[in-house]
Amino acid sequence: MTAQILVVEDEPAIQVLIAANLTRAGHEVVMVADAEAAQRQINLALPDLILLDWMLPGMSGIELARRLRGEERTRPVPIIMLTARGDEHDKILGLETGADDYITKPFSPRELVARIKAVLRRLAPQATDDAVDLGGLRLDPVTHRIHAGGQLVSLGPTEFRLLHFLMAHGERVHSRSQLLDRVWGDHVFVEERTVDVHIRRLRAALEATGHDALIQTVRGSGYRFSTSGKVAD
């Protein structure tokens, strides 16, 4: 599955190298040269991951990472710091600021792609091509197929994305606003009750195989995918 990656890097040669390799790996790349442009892009739409250079003109990458981690909307977005600073103190500072990984220049393009894949698999699994097996359901984002107890389940594109996100974050409760941001995209302005409509459609599609109870309502909080059998808190 294609991940949307925001690259914040001011060196043209490195921009070209990164863009070429991430595009070849199947990702959508948005390239900006400074923190201010990055903030404007993030205000338009949240990326799946941010590749952030430490040394930038104007606001530094460390300061931008600190700001992003300080806001509820941007706090969950994975950040990989990219920098020529290779000593232990700088690595610790970058990680303590909120970076999820740290890559030192010069770097191998293959290592960069592998590290991005590893961070996405850990923090944004819905942005990867990995199949998810949970609670008797198997969801394959490559073939866009869902099997429930050996039967093929037909879902619309929104219900598919919603199920994928919930399964990829099994047992975690997500509010309606969080689901809107991560499934619909936070640049799409729809009412929170839209989530309820698609949850009902998703449950209806899973009812025939008895898997509808896996989509649980947590009163006052939102929804989760759970195999625990406890329907509501």
C-alpha positions as YAML, in Angstrom:
chain: A
units: angstrom
residues:
- id: 1
  name: MET
  ca: [0.00, 0.00, 0.00]
- id: 2
  name: THR
  ca: [1.26, 3.44, -0.87]
- id: 3
  name: ALA
  ca: [2.32, 5.62, 2.05]
- id: 4
  name: GLN
  ca: [2.25, 9.39, 1.81]
- id: 5
  name: ILE
  ca: [5.63, 10.64, 2.98]
- id: 6
  name: LEU
  ca: [6.54, 14.27, 3.63]
- id: 7
  name: VAL
  ca: [10.26, 14.87, 3.15]
- id: 8
  name: VAL
  ca: [11.69, 18.02, 4.74]
- id: 9
  name: GLU
  ca: [15.17, 18.43, 3.27]
- id: 10
  name: ASP
  ca: [16.94, 21.53, 1.93]
- id: 11
  name: GLU
  ca: [19.81, 19.91, -0.02]
- id: 12
  name: PRO
  ca: [18.73, 19.47, -3.69]
- id: 13
  name: ALA
  ca: [20.95, 16.46, -4.37]
- id: 14
  name: ILE
  ca: [19.59, 14.61, -1.35]
- id: 15
  name: GLN
  ca: [16.04, 15.62, -2.30]
- id: 16
  name: VAL
  ca: [16.46, 13.97, -5.70]
- id: 17
  name: LEU
  ca: [18.00, 10.82, -4.17]
- id: 18
  name: ILE
  ca: [15.26, 10.43, -1.59]
- id: 19
  name: ALA
  ca: [12.40, 11.18, -3.98]
- id: 20
  name: ALA
  ca: [13.67, 8.71, -6.59]
- id: 21
  name: ASN
  ca: [14.10, 5.85, -4.13]
- id: 22
  name: LEU
  ca: [10.86, 6.36, -2.21]
- id: 23
  name: THR
  ca: [8.88, 6.69, -5.44]
- id: 24
  name: ARG
  ca: [10.49, 3.50, -6.73]
- id: 25
  name: ALA
  ca: [9.42, 1.81, -3.48]
- id: 26
  name: GLY
  ca: [5.82, 2.75, -4.26]
- id: 27
  name: HIS
  ca: [5.35, 5.73, -1.94]
- id: 28
  name: GLU
  ca: [3.85, 9.13, -2.68]
- id: 29
  name: VAL
  ca: [6.43, 11.81, -1.87]
- id: 30
  name: VAL
  ca: [5.89, 15.47, -1.07]
- id: 31
  name: MET
  ca: [9.14, 17.43, -0.88]
- id: 32
  name: VAL
  ca: [9.63, 20.73, 0.97]
- id: 33
  name: ALA
  ca: [12.82, 22.60, 1.84]
- id: 34
  name: ASP
  ca: [12.11, 24.15, 5.24]
- id: 35
  name: ALA
  ca: [10.04, 23.77, 8.39]
- id: 36
  name: GLU
  ca: [7.64, 26.57, 7.52]
- id: 37
  name: ALA
  ca: [6.71, 24.92, 4.21]
- id: 38
  name: ALA
  ca: [6.40, 21.60, 6.03]
- id: 39
  name: GLN
  ca: [3.99, 23.11, 8.54]
- id: 40
  name: ARG
  ca: [1.84, 24.51, 5.74]
- id: 41
  name: GLN
  ca: [1.72, 21.12, 4.02]
- id: 42
  name: ILE
  ca: [0.87, 19.37, 7.29]
- id: 43
  name: ASN
  ca: [-1.93, 21.87, 7.86]
- id: 44
  name: LEU
  ca: [-3.42, 20.78, 4.52]
- id: 45
  name: ALA
  ca: [-3.19, 17.04, 5.12]
- id: 46
  name: LEU
  ca: [-1.45, 14.69, 7.53]
- id: 47
  name: PRO
  ca: [1.17, 12.45, 5.91]
- id: 48
  name: ASP
  ca: [1.69, 8.83, 6.93]
- id: 49
  name: LEU
  ca: [5.31, 9.60, 7.84]
- id: 50
  name: ILE
  ca: [7.65, 12.60, 7.99]
- id: 51
  name: LEU
  ca: [11.31, 12.31, 6.99]
- id: 52
  name: LEU
  ca: [12.83, 15.34, 8.68]
- id: 53
  name: ASP
  ca: [16.29, 16.85, 8.28]
- id: 54
  name: TRP
  ca: [17.81, 18.16, 11.50]
- id: 55
  name: MET
  ca: [19.58, 21.20, 9.99]
- id: 56
  name: LEU
  ca: [17.14, 23.40, 8.10]
- id: 57
  name: PRO
  ca: [17.12, 27.10, 7.21]
- id: 58
  name: GLY
  ca: [15.05, 29.01, 9.74]
- id: 59
  name: MET
  ca: [13.34, 26.70, 12.21]
- id: 60
  name: SER
  ca: [15.38, 23.55, 12.84]
- id: 61
  name: GLY
  ca: [14.06, 20.05, 12.34]
- id: 62
  name: ILE
  ca: [14.34, 19.43, 16.09]
- id: 63
  name: GLU
  ca: [12.11, 22.41, 16.82]
- id: 64
  name: LEU
  ca: [9.57, 21.31, 14.22]
- id: 65
  name: ALA
  ca: [9.52, 17.79, 15.68]
- id: 66
  name: ARG
  ca: [8.98, 19.27, 19.14]
- id: 67
  name: ARG
  ca: [6.03, 21.30, 17.86]
- id: 68
  name: LEU
  ca: [4.47, 18.34, 16.06]
- id: 69
  name: ARG
  ca: [4.72, 16.18, 19.16]
- id: 70
  name: GLY
  ca: [3.12, 18.94, 21.20]
- id: 71
  name: GLU
  ca: [-0.10, 18.99, 19.15]
- id: 72
  name: GLU
  ca: [-2.77, 16.31, 19.43]
- id: 73
  name: ARG
  ca: [-3.45, 16.27, 15.69]
- id: 74
  name: THR
  ca: [0.15, 15.65, 14.64]
- id: 75
  name: ARG
  ca: [1.39, 13.66, 17.66]
- id: 76
  name: PRO
  ca: [0.72, 10.18, 16.14]
- id: 77
  name: VAL
  ca: [2.55, 10.84, 12.84]
- id: 78
  name: PRO
  ca: [5.84, 8.86, 12.68]
- id: 79
  name: ILE
  ca: [8.98, 11.01, 12.34]
- id: 80
  name: ILE
  ca: [12.38, 9.84, 11.13]
- id: 81
  name: MET
  ca: [15.22, 12.32, 11.69]
- id: 82
  name: LEU
  ca: [17.81, 12.61, 8.91]
- id: 83
  name: THR
  ca: [21.07, 14.28, 9.88]
- id: 84
  name: ALA
  ca: [24.85, 14.40, 9.62]
- id: 85
  name: ARG
  ca: [25.06, 14.55, 13.42]
- id: 86
  name: GLY
  ca: [26.19, 11.07, 14.37]
- id: 87
  name: ASP
  ca: [27.30, 11.20, 18.00]
- id: 88
  name: GLU
  ca: [25.30, 9.55, 20.76]
- id: 89
  name: HIS
  ca: [24.24, 12.80, 22.43]
- id: 90
  name: ASP
  ca: [22.60, 14.09, 19.25]
- id: 91
  name: LYS
  ca: [20.84, 10.78, 18.63]
- id: 92
  name: ILE
  ca: [19.44, 10.81, 22.15]
- id: 93
  name: LEU
  ca: [18.30, 14.42, 21.74]
- id: 94
  name: GLY
  ca: [16.53, 13.58, 18.49]
- id: 95
  name: LEU
  ca: [14.76, 10.58, 20.00]
- id: 96
  name: GLU
  ca: [13.82, 12.42, 23.18]
- id: 97
  name: THR
  ca: [12.35, 15.22, 21.09]
- id: 98
  name: GLY
  ca: [9.94, 12.72, 19.59]
- id: 99
  name: ALA
  ca: [11.65, 11.14, 16.58]
- id: 100
  name: ASP
  ca: [10.78, 7.47, 16.05]
- id: 101
  name: ASP
  ca: [14.04, 6.66, 14.28]
- id: 102
  name: TYR
  ca: [17.30, 8.36, 13.34]
- id: 103
  name: ILE
  ca: [19.32, 7.99, 10.12]
- id: 104
  name: THR
  ca: [22.81, 9.45, 9.79]
- id: 105
  name: LYS
  ca: [24.11, 10.96, 6.55]
- id: 106
  name: PRO
  ca: [25.55, 9.64, 4.33]
- id: 107
  name: PHE
  ca: [23.04, 6.81, 4.15]
- id: 108
  name: SER
  ca: [22.27, 3.89, 1.89]
- id: 109
  name: PRO
  ca: [19.02, 4.31, -0.10]
- id: 110
  name: ARG
  ca: [18.20, 0.67, 0.66]
- id: 111
  name: GLU
  ca: [18.65, 1.31, 4.39]
- id: 112
  name: LEU
  ca: [16.42, 4.39, 4.17]
- id: 113
  name: VAL
  ca: [13.61, 2.45, 2.48]
- id: 114
  name: ALA
  ca: [13.99, -0.43, 4.96]
- id: 115
  name: ARG
  ca: [13.92, 1.89, 7.99]
- id: 116
  name: ILE
  ca: [10.82, 3.66, 6.68]
- id: 117
  name: LYS
  ca: [9.11, 0.31, 6.14]
- id: 118
  name: ALA
  ca: [10.03, -0.79, 9.68]
- id: 119
  name: VAL
  ca: [8.67, 2.39, 11.27]
- id: 120
  name: LEU
  ca: [5.46, 2.22, 9.25]
- id: 121
  name: ARG
  ca: [4.96, -1.44, 10.17]
- id: 122
  name: ARG
  ca: [5.37, -0.56, 13.84]
- id: 123
  name: LEU
  ca: [3.53, 2.76, 14.05]
- id: 124
  name: ALA
  ca: [1.29, 3.00, 10.97]
- id: 125
  name: PRO
  ca: [0.63, -0.61, 9.89]
- id: 126
  name: GLN
  ca: [-2.40, 0.46, 7.83]
- id: 127
  name: ALA
  ca: [0.05, 2.20, 5.47]
- id: 128
  name: THR
  ca: [1.90, -1.03, 4.60]
- id: 129
  name: ASP
  ca: [1.12, -3.93, 2.26]
- id: 130
  name: ASP
  ca: [1.22, -6.48, 5.09]
- id: 131
  name: ALA
  ca: [-1.80, -8.74, 5.39]
- id: 132
  name: VAL
  ca: [-3.57, -8.74, 8.76]
- id: 133
  name: ASP
  ca: [-4.92, -11.92, 10.39]
- id: 134
  name: LEU
  ca: [-7.02, -11.33, 13.47]
- id: 135
  name: GLY
  ca: [-10.13, -12.84, 15.01]
- id: 136
  name: GLY
  ca: [-10.77, -15.20, 12.11]
- id: 137
  name: LEU
  ca: [-10.52, -12.42, 9.53]
- id: 138
  name: ARG
  ca: [-7.77, -12.07, 6.97]
- id: 139
  name: LEU
  ca: [-7.41, -8.72, 5.25]
- id: 140
  name: ASP
  ca: [-5.00, -8.42, 2.32]
- id: 141
  name: PRO
  ca: [-4.40, -4.82, 1.21]
- id: 142
  name: VAL
  ca: [-2.56, -5.94, -1.94]
- id: 143
  name: THR
  ca: [-5.44, -7.95, -3.39]
- id: 144
  name: HIS
  ca: [-8.07, -5.86, -1.56]
- id: 145
  name: ARG
  ca: [-9.74, -9.04, -0.34]
- id: 146
  name: ILE
  ca: [-11.14, -10.03, 3.04]
- id: 147
  name: HIS
  ca: [-11.78, -13.62, 4.06]
- id: 148
  name: ALA
  ca: [-13.92, -14.45, 7.07]
- id: 149
  name: GLY
  ca: [-13.96, -18.10, 8.09]
- id: 150
  name: GLY
  ca: [-12.94, -19.04, 4.57]
- id: 151
  name: GLN
  ca: [-15.65, -16.93, 2.94]
- id: 152
  name: LEU
  ca: [-14.97, -13.88, 0.83]
- id: 153
  name: VAL
  ca: [-16.48, -10.70, 2.29]
- id: 154
  name: SER
  ca: [-17.44, -7.84, 0.00]
- id: 155
  name: LEU
  ca: [-16.80, -4.34, 1.34]
- id: 156
  name: GLY
  ca: [-16.92, -0.86, -0.14]
- id: 157
  name: PRO
  ca: [-13.64, 1.11, -0.27]
- id: 158
  name: THR
  ca: [-14.38, 3.19, 2.84]
- id: 159
  name: GLU
  ca: [-15.43, 0.16, 4.89]
- id: 160
  name: PHE
  ca: [-12.29, -1.65, 3.71]
- id: 161
  name: ARG
  ca: [-10.05, 1.21, 4.87]
- id: 162
  name: LEU
  ca: [-11.94, 1.45, 8.15]
- id: 163
  name: LEU
  ca: [-11.60, -2.28, 8.85]
- id: 164
  name: HIS
  ca: [-7.94, -2.23, 7.85]
- id: 165
  name: PHE
  ca: [-7.18, 0.59, 10.26]
- id: 166
  name: LEU
  ca: [-9.08, -1.02, 13.14]
- id: 167
  name: MET
  ca: [-7.49, -4.44, 12.58]
- id: 168
  name: ALA
  ca: [-4.02, -2.93, 12.24]
- id: 169
  name: HIS
  ca: [-4.51, -1.32, 15.66]
- id: 170
  name: GLY
  ca: [-6.32, -4.20, 17.33]
- id: 171
  name: GLU
  ca: [-7.67, -3.63, 20.86]
- id: 172
  name: ARG
  ca: [-6.97, 0.11, 20.71]
- id: 173
  name: VAL
  ca: [-9.93, 2.47, 21.07]
- id: 174
  name: HIS
  ca: [-10.24, 5.25, 18.49]
- id: 175
  name: SER
  ca: [-12.59, 8.20, 18.75]
- id: 176
  name: ARG
  ca: [-14.75, 9.23, 15.81]
- id: 177
  name: SER
  ca: [-12.52, 12.23, 15.13]
- id: 178
  name: GLN
  ca: [-9.40, 10.04, 15.15]
- id: 179
  name: LEU
  ca: [-11.00, 7.62, 12.70]
- id: 180
  name: LEU
  ca: [-12.02, 10.50, 10.44]
- id: 181
  name: ASP
  ca: [-8.43, 11.81, 10.45]
- id: 182
  name: ARG
  ca: [-6.73, 8.48, 9.84]
- id: 183
  name: VAL
  ca: [-9.24, 6.77, 7.52]
- id: 184
  name: TRP
  ca: [-10.93, 9.60, 5.64]
- id: 185
  name: GLY
  ca: [-8.04, 12.08, 5.91]
- id: 186
  name: ASP
  ca: [-8.08, 15.13, 8.13]
- id: 187
  name: HIS
  ca: [-8.46, 17.43, 5.11]
- id: 188
  name: VAL
  ca: [-11.90, 15.90, 4.40]
- id: 189
  name: PHE
  ca: [-14.63, 17.76, 6.24]
- id: 190
  name: VAL
  ca: [-17.47, 15.40, 7.14]
- id: 191
  name: GLU
  ca: [-19.54, 14.99, 10.29]
- id: 192
  name: GLU
  ca: [-18.34, 12.62, 12.99]
- id: 193
  name: ARG
  ca: [-21.61, 10.67, 12.73]
- id: 194
  name: THR
  ca: [-20.46, 9.59, 9.28]
- id: 195
  name: VAL
  ca: [-18.23, 7.11, 11.12]
- id: 196
  name: ASP
  ca: [-21.29, 5.53, 12.74]
- id: 197
  name: VAL
  ca: [-22.91, 4.98, 9.33]
- id: 198
  name: HIS
  ca: [-19.86, 3.16, 7.99]
- id: 199
  name: ILE
  ca: [-19.46, 1.14, 11.19]
- id: 200
  name: ARG
  ca: [-23.05, -0.10, 10.72]
- id: 201
  name: ARG
  ca: [-22.31, -1.01, 7.09]
- id: 202
  name: LEU
  ca: [-19.15, -2.82, 8.16]
- id: 203
  name: ARG
  ca: [-20.95, -4.81, 10.82]
- id: 204
  name: ALA
  ca: [-23.73, -5.69, 8.39]
- id: 205
  name: ALA
  ca: [-21.17, -7.06, 5.92]
- id: 206
  name: LEU
  ca: [-19.54, -9.18, 8.64]
- id: 207
  name: GLU
  ca: [-22.79, -10.40, 10.21]
- id: 208
  name: ALA
  ca: [-23.28, -13.35, 7.85]
- id: 209
  name: THR
  ca: [-20.05, -14.99, 9.06]
- id: 210
  name: GLY
  ca: [-20.55, -13.99, 12.71]
- id: 211
  name: HIS
  ca: [-17.64, -11.57, 12.81]
- id: 212
  name: ASP
  ca: [-19.64, -8.38, 13.34]
- id: 213
  name: ALA
  ca: [-19.11, -8.54, 17.12]
- id: 214
  name: LEU
  ca: [-15.39, -7.93, 16.56]
- id: 215
  name: ILE
  ca: [-16.23, -4.28, 15.84]
- id: 216
  name: GLN
  ca: [-16.95, -3.02, 19.32]
- id: 217
  name: THR
  ca: [-18.47, 0.22, 20.58]
- id: 218
  name: VAL
  ca: [-16.83, 1.75, 23.65]
- id: 219
  name: ARG
  ca: [-19.34, 4.12, 25.19]
- id: 220
  name: GLY
  ca: [-18.18, 7.70, 25.35]
- id: 221
  name: SER
  ca: [-14.91, 6.89, 23.57]
- id: 222
  name: GLY
  ca: [-15.36, 5.38, 20.11]
- id: 223
  name: TYR
  ca: [-14.70, 2.05, 18.44]
- id: 224
  name: ARG
  ca: [-12.18, -0.77, 18.51]
- id: 225
  name: PHE
  ca: [-11.49, -4.12, 16.86]
- id: 226
  name: SER
  ca: [-11.27, -6.69, 19.63]
- id: 227
  name: THR
  ca: [-11.27, -10.47, 19.96]
- id: 228
  name: SER
  ca: [-11.91, -10.27, 23.71]
- id: 229
  name: GLY
  ca: [-15.66, -10.74, 23.40]
- id: 230
  name: LYS
  ca: [-16.40, -7.72, 25.57]
- id: 231
  name: VAL
  ca: [-18.75, -5.56, 23.52]
- id: 232
  name: ALA
  ca: [-18.82, -2.29, 25.43]
- id: 233
  name: ASP
  ca: [-17.32, -0.50, 28.40]
...
